[in-house]
């Protein structure tokens, strides 16, 4: 059974919220439309995010991929949901080489203008 989904909602003054904490990284959100993977130091992470790109004004929306190797404390990889669009989706994969070859996979879906939910698989 997968871990419970995490719901994050933003209101004025809300600080950065964490969806998941790994051994040396976090999947977090600094606002209602941005999802960010941040390296906390120690080890190497290979990560990618499949996310909406370009205009979100009409559907279908083009999807793009952001990816990279994170090896420095504070290094980030981030992507944005379509603003104010419930159902906008970002897929995240993280391979934490310090903890073996099994990747962490997440599906994150916007609930509208001020929040989203992420499920680890």
VMD Tcl script that draws the C-alpha trace (Angstrom):
set ca {
  {0.00 0.00 0.00}
  {1.46 3.41 -0.93}
  {1.99 6.08 1.73}
  {-0.85 8.52 2.35}
  {-1.23 11.42 -0.06}
  {-0.15 14.87 1.13}
  {-2.41 17.91 0.65}
  {-0.95 21.42 0.77}
  {-3.01 24.62 0.68}
  {-1.68 28.16 0.58}
  {-3.00 31.33 2.14}
  {-1.27 34.73 2.43}
  {1.84 34.33 4.57}
  {2.05 30.53 4.24}
  {5.69 29.32 4.46}
  {7.20 26.63 2.22}
  {5.37 23.33 2.80}
  {6.90 19.85 2.53}
  {5.21 16.97 0.68}
  {7.90 14.35 1.31}
  {11.24 14.14 3.10}
  {13.89 11.73 1.82}
  {17.20 10.92 3.50}
  {18.94 13.93 1.93}
  {16.22 15.75 -0.04}
  {12.72 17.19 0.20}
  {9.84 17.53 -2.24}
  {8.32 20.87 -1.26}
  {6.17 23.70 -2.47}
  {6.93 27.37 -1.85}
  {3.55 28.54 -3.22}
  {0.32 27.24 -4.73}
  {1.71 26.60 -8.22}
  {5.36 25.53 -7.81}
  {6.72 22.09 -6.94}
  {10.40 21.92 -5.97}
  {12.88 19.14 -5.24}
  {15.70 20.39 -3.00}
  {18.94 18.56 -2.18}
  {19.84 18.73 1.52}
  {23.47 17.68 1.16}
  {25.27 14.37 0.99}
  {24.88 12.09 -1.98}
  {23.64 12.36 -5.52}
  {20.09 12.57 -6.84}
  {19.03 11.97 -10.44}
  {15.62 13.57 -10.80}
  {13.03 14.59 -13.35}
  {9.70 16.40 -13.48}
  {7.17 16.06 -16.30}
  {5.13 19.26 -16.19}
  {2.87 21.62 -18.16}
  {4.73 24.10 -20.35}
  {3.82 27.00 -22.54}
  {0.32 28.39 -22.58}
  {-2.21 26.82 -20.25}
  {-5.01 28.88 -21.82}
  {-6.38 26.04 -23.93}
  {-6.21 22.27 -23.92}
  {-4.48 20.04 -24.67}
  {-1.53 21.56 -22.80}
  {1.98 20.67 -23.99}
  {4.12 18.82 -21.46}
  {7.86 19.18 -20.98}
  {10.54 17.52 -18.89}
  {12.96 19.14 -16.49}
  {15.75 16.86 -15.27}
  {19.16 16.91 -13.71}
  {21.72 15.56 -11.27}
  {21.56 17.25 -7.87}
  {24.78 16.90 -5.90}
  {25.16 20.13 -3.92}
  {23.40 21.21 -0.74}
  {20.55 23.55 -1.64}
  {20.50 22.65 -5.34}
  {16.95 22.53 -6.73}
  {14.84 21.26 -9.58}
  {11.38 22.79 -9.97}
  {8.30 22.97 -12.16}
  {4.96 24.78 -12.12}
  {1.34 23.70 -12.42}
  {-0.98 25.59 -14.75}
  {-2.14 28.51 -12.56}
  {-5.69 28.26 -11.19}
  {-6.26 24.99 -13.06}
  {-7.63 22.08 -11.05}
  {-6.30 18.84 -12.51}
  {-2.99 20.22 -13.78}
  {-0.43 17.44 -13.13}
  {3.30 17.13 -12.43}
  {5.03 13.73 -12.35}
  {8.22 13.50 -10.27}
  {10.91 10.80 -10.19}
  {13.88 10.81 -7.82}
  {16.73 8.28 -7.73}
  {18.58 8.73 -4.46}
  {21.83 6.88 -5.12}
  {22.77 6.97 -1.43}
  {19.79 4.68 -0.68}
  {19.92 2.17 -3.51}
  {18.69 2.02 -7.08}
  {14.91 2.15 -6.48}
  {13.38 5.47 -7.63}
  {10.80 7.43 -5.70}
  {7.82 8.28 -7.93}
  {5.16 10.92 -7.25}
  {2.00 12.13 -8.99}
  {1.04 15.67 -7.97}
  {-2.25 17.28 -9.03}
  {-3.40 20.87 -8.65}
  {-6.62 21.39 -6.70}
  {-7.00 24.92 -8.06}
  {-5.47 28.32 -7.40}
  {-4.18 27.70 -3.88}
  {-3.12 24.09 -3.47}
  {-2.29 20.61 -4.69}
  {-1.98 16.99 -3.58}
  {0.97 14.60 -4.09}
  {0.88 10.79 -3.93}
  {4.01 8.66 -3.69}
  {3.84 5.37 -5.62}
}
mol new
graphics top color blue
foreach p $ca { graphics top sphere $p radius 0.5 }
foreach p [lrange $ca 0 end-1] q [lrange $ca 1 end] { graphics top cylinder $p $q radius 0.2 }
display resetview
